């Protein structure tokens, strides 16, 4: 989603170049595989927090000729998404400003309502799920995937990455959000009134020199930027902490034995 989640939360990463580049590496195959078997041509699909649109446009290919709409609260992300659509020659997928707290659509408007890495940034994820349910037709699919920061693992042990995880989690919680979202999916689904939620997990793994270097460089740039550092200072982070984060990512990414696993939870329920 965008730099701010209107009424719902606060986007910790911002939408700088490094963040958009990281998000642009997401595909339906590596980020929405749990949903793909349930899609059919002709479905109408809404992608909330579409970012630079790579997942959205992949999903659009699967449900074509169905209508697909991506919404985000950041114009910078929407511009990137429209540019990616133009690059692919997709002239039908639409990208609009939208707030998950109050989606600009009628009830029962979509066959599929999808949100990737959105709930863990929100102050009220249950309200967001209720809003997703509102715009999903009866029998349609509500699909959510979120990271779980306490579940992430890496090697070799790197003190700077422990500082990063602590600061990121503290910043998230200072804004009322929950970084360990994946493990809470079932509870949130139950509180939102979603019937028979299906809970699965999957991972992103970085374990070869090229992917580790790419991931580390992006993370070091992202967490060294003012969007994050200003927020971290507000919750008491020292300059030593902030430097440890950047150097921790760079030293980890340069290690020949580097390995990183990001755990995700997936929630699939019918409207």
C-alpha positions in Angstrom: 0.0 0.0 0.0 1.0 3.6 0.1 2.9 5.8 2.4 -0.1 6.1 4.7 -3.0 3.8 5.2 -5.8 6.3 5.6 -7.6 5.7 8.9 -6.2 2.2 9.0 -2.5 2.2 9.5 0.9 3.5 8.6 3.1 2.2 5.9 6.6 1.7 7.5 8.6 1.1 4.3 7.4 4.1 2.2 7.6 3.9 -1.6 11.2 4.8 -2.4 13.0 3.3 -5.4 14.4 0.4 -3.4 11.0 -0.5 -2.0 9.3 -0.4 -5.4 12.2 -2.5 -6.9 11.7 -5.1 -4.2 8.0 -5.2 -4.7 8.3 -5.4 -8.4 10.1 -8.8 -8.0 6.8 -10.2 -6.7 4.8 -12.4 -9.0 1.6 -14.4 -8.8 3.8 -17.6 -8.8 6.0 -16.5 -5.8 3.4 -14.5 -3.9 -0.1 -15.9 -4.7 0.4 -19.5 -5.5 -2.2 -20.5 -2.9 -4.9 -18.5 -4.8 -4.1 -19.5 -8.4 -6.0 -22.9 -8.3 -9.2 -21.1 -7.5 -9.1 -18.6 -10.3 -11.0 -18.9 -13.6 -11.3 -16.9 -16.8 -13.9 -14.2 -16.6 -13.7 -13.5 -12.9 -13.7 -9.9 -11.7 -10.8 -9.4 -9.3 -9.8 -6.6 -6.9 -6.1 -6.3 -5.8 -5.8 -4.2 -2.7 -2.4 -2.6 -2.0 -1.3 -3.4 -5.6 2.0 -1.6 -5.3 3.9 -1.6 -8.7 1.3 -4.0 -10.1 3.3 -7.1 -10.9 1.1 -9.5 -9.0 -2.0 -7.7 -10.2 -1.0 -8.0 -13.8 -0.1 -11.7 -13.4 -3.5 -12.4 -11.9 -5.1 -10.5 -14.7 -3.7 -12.9 -17.2 -5.2 -15.8 -15.3 -8.7 -14.4 -15.1 -8.8 -12.7 -18.6 -11.1 -11.6 -20.0 -12.4 -10.8 -16.5 -12.0 -7.2 -15.2 -9.2 -6.5 -12.8 -8.8 -3.4 -10.6 -5.7 -2.7 -8.5 -5.9 -0.1 -5.7 -3.2 1.6 -3.7 -3.1 4.7 -1.5 0.2 6.0 -3.1 0.3 7.7 -6.5 4.0 6.7 -6.9 3.0 3.0 -6.7 0.1 3.5 -9.1 2.4 5.2 -11.6 4.8 2.3 -11.4 1.9 -0.1 -11.9 0.5 1.7 -14.9 4.1 1.8 -16.4 4.4 -1.9 -15.9 1.0 -2.5 -17.6 2.1 -0.4 -20.5 5.4 -2.4 -20.7 3.4 -5.6 -20.9 0.8 -4.3 -23.3 -2.0 -4.6 -20.9 -4.6 -2.0 -21.7 -7.5 -3.3 -19.6 -6.3 -3.6 -16.0 -7.2 -0.5 -14.1 -5.1 1.1 -11.3 -6.9 3.5 -9.0 -6.4 5.3 -5.6 -8.2 3.3 -2.9 -8.3 2.9 0.9 -8.9 -0.5 2.3 -10.8 1.1 5.2 -13.5 2.3 2.7 -13.3 0.7 -0.7 -15.0 2.7 -3.4 -17.1 -0.2 -4.7 -20.6 -1.5 -4.2 -21.3 -4.6 -2.2 -20.8 -8.0 -3.9 -18.8 -6.4 -6.7 -15.9 -8.9 -7.1 -15.4 -12.6 -7.5 -11.9 -12.3 -5.9 -10.6 -9.8 -3.4 -6.9 -10.1 -2.8 -4.4 -8.3 -0.5 -0.7 -9.1 -0.4 1.4 -7.8 2.6 -1.4 -5.4 3.6 -2.9 -6.5 6.9 0.4 -6.4 8.9 0.5 -2.7 8.3 -3.0 -1.9 9.5 -4.2 -0.7 12.8 -7.5 -2.6 12.3 -7.0 -5.6 10.1 -10.3 -7.1 11.2 -12.1 -4.0 9.8 -10.2 -4.4 6.6 -11.3 -8.0 6.3 -14.9 -7.0 6.8 -14.6 -4.4 4.1 -13.0 -7.0 1.8 -15.9 -9.3 2.6 -18.4 -6.5 1.8 -17.2 -6.1 -1.7 -16.8 -9.8 -2.4 -19.8 -11.6 -3.8 -21.3 -14.6 -2.0 -19.2 -17.6 -2.8 -16.3 -15.5 -4.1 -12.8 -15.6 -2.7 -11.1 -13.4 -0.1 -7.3 -14.0 -0.3 -4.7 -12.5 2.1 -0.9 -13.2 2.5 1.2 -11.6 5.2 4.7 -11.9 6.5 5.5 -12.9 10.1 8.6 -11.0 11.3 9.3 -13.1 14.4 9.3 -16.2 12.2 12.0 -15.0 9.9 15.3 -16.8 10.1 18.8 -16.1 8.7 22.4 -17.3 8.8 25.0 -16.5 9.8 24.0 -14.8 13.0 24.1 -11.1 12.4 23.5 -8.7 15.3 22.5 -5.8 12.9 19.6 -7.9 11.6 18.4 -8.5 15.1 18.4 -4.7 15.7 16.5 -4.3 12.4 13.8 -6.8 13.4 13.4 -5.2 16.8 13.2 -1.7 15.4 10.9 -2.6 12.6 8.5 -4.4 15.0 8.6 -1.5 17.5 7.8 1.0 14.8 5.0 -1.1 13.5 3.4 -1.5 16.9 3.9 2.2 17.7 1.4 2.8 14.8 -0.9 0.1 16.1 0.0 -2.5 13.5 1.1 -6.1 14.1 4.3 -7.3 12.4 3.6 -10.9 13.4 0.5 -11.0 11.3 0.6 -14.5 9.7 0.1 -16.3 13.0 -3.0 -14.2 13.7 -4.8 -14.8 10.4 -7.3 -17.3 11.8 -8.2 -15.2 14.7 -8.7 -12.1 12.5 -10.8 -14.1 10.1 -13.0 -15.4 12.9 -13.4 -11.9 14.3 -14.3 -10.6 10.8 -17.0 -13.3 10.4 -15.3 -15.2 7.6 -16.6 -18.7 7.4 -14.2 -21.7 7.3 -11.0 -19.9 6.6 -8.2 -22.0 5.0 -4.8 -21.3 6.6 -1.6 -22.2 4.8 2.0 -21.0 4.8 4.8 -20.5 2.3 8.2 -18.8 2.2 10.6 -16.6 0.3 14.1 -18.0 0.4 17.3 -16.3 -0.4 20.2 -18.8 -0.4 22.4 -18.1 -3.4 25.0 -15.3 -3.6 23.1 -13.3 -6.3 19.7 -13.3 -4.6 21.3 -12.6 -1.1 23.3 -9.7 -2.5 20.2 -8.3 -4.2 18.0 -8.7 -1.1 20.6 -7.2 1.2 21.3 -4.2 -0.9 17.6 -3.4 -1.2 17.1 -3.8 2.5 20.1 -1.7 3.4 18.9 1.1 1.2 15.3 0.9 2.4 16.1 0.9 6.1 18.8 3.5 5.7 16.3 5.9 4.1 14.5 8.7 6.0 11.1 7.1 5.7 12.2 4.4 8.1 15.0 6.2 10.1 12.7 9.1 11.0 10.1 6.7 12.4 12.8 4.7 14.2 14.2 7.8 15.9 10.7 8.7 17.1 10.6 5.5 19.1 14.0 6.0 20.5 16.4 4.4 18.1 20.0 5.6 18.4 22.2 6.6 15.5 24.3 3.5 16.4 21.2 1.3 16.0 20.4 2.8 12.6 24.0 2.3 11.4 24.0 -1.3 12.8 20.9 -2.1 10.6 22.5 -0.8 7.4 25.8 -2.4 8.0 24.2 -5.6 9.3 22.4 -6.1 6.0 25.4 -5.3 3.9 27.7 -7.7 5.9 25.1 -10.4 5.8 24.6 -10.1 2.0 28.4 -10.3 1.4 28.8 -13.5 3.4 29.3 -16.5 1.2 27.1 -18.6 3.5 24.2 -16.1 3.6 20.7 -17.6 3.9 17.4 -15.9 4.7 13.9 -17.3 4.9 10.8 -15.1 5.2 7.7 -16.9 6.5 4.3 -16.0 5.2 0.8 -16.9 6.3 -2.0 -17.2 3.7 -5.7 -16.8 4.4 -8.3 -18.0 1.9 -12.0 -17.7 2.7 -15.2 -17.5 0.7 -17.5 -14.5 1.0 
